[in-house]
Amino acid sequence: MSGNMIPFGERDGLLFQVDEVANGLKSQCTCPECQRVMRQKGIKP
């Protein structure tokens, strides 16, 4: 893991910032560049 932190993820063709989605895999976001599933470390429980 490179340690890079991506400030947004993609879901359903839309970009979301970390504070707009749930934490962990509940965010259902992917990396816009490589399409890998992202585990969000956002603010919301």
C-alpha positions as CSV (number, residue, x, y, z in Angstrom):
1,M,0.0,0.0,0.0
2,S,1.4,3.4,-1.0
3,G,-0.2,5.4,1.8
4,N,-1.9,7.8,-0.6
5,M,-5.1,9.2,0.7
6,I,-7.7,9.9,-2.0
7,P,-10.2,12.6,-0.9
8,F,-13.1,11.2,-2.9
9,G,-14.6,8.0,-4.2
10,E,-16.9,7.2,-7.0
11,R,-20.3,5.5,-6.7
12,D,-23.0,5.2,-9.4
13,G,-21.0,7.5,-11.7
14,L,-20.8,10.3,-9.1
15,L,-17.9,11.5,-7.0
16,F,-18.3,11.8,-3.2
17,Q,-16.1,13.4,-0.6
18,V,-15.2,11.4,2.5
19,D,-17.5,13.3,4.7
20,E,-20.5,12.5,2.4
21,V,-20.5,8.7,2.8
22,A,-20.5,6.1,5.5
23,N,-17.3,4.6,7.0
24,G,-15.7,1.3,5.8
25,L,-17.1,-0.8,3.0
26,K,-20.6,0.7,3.6
27,S,-19.5,3.7,1.5
28,Q,-19.8,1.4,-1.6
29,C,-17.2,3.7,-3.3
30,T,-14.5,2.7,-5.8
31,C,-11.3,4.5,-6.8
32,P,-12.1,6.7,-9.9
33,E,-8.8,5.7,-11.4
34,C,-8.3,2.0,-10.8
35,Q,-11.9,1.0,-9.9
36,R,-10.9,-0.9,-6.8
37,V,-13.2,-1.0,-3.8
38,M,-12.3,1.7,-1.3
39,R,-12.6,1.3,2.5
40,Q,-13.7,4.8,3.6
41,K,-12.3,6.4,6.7
42,G,-14.8,9.2,6.8
43,I,-16.4,11.0,9.7
44,K,-19.9,9.5,9.7
45,P,-20.6,6.3,11.7
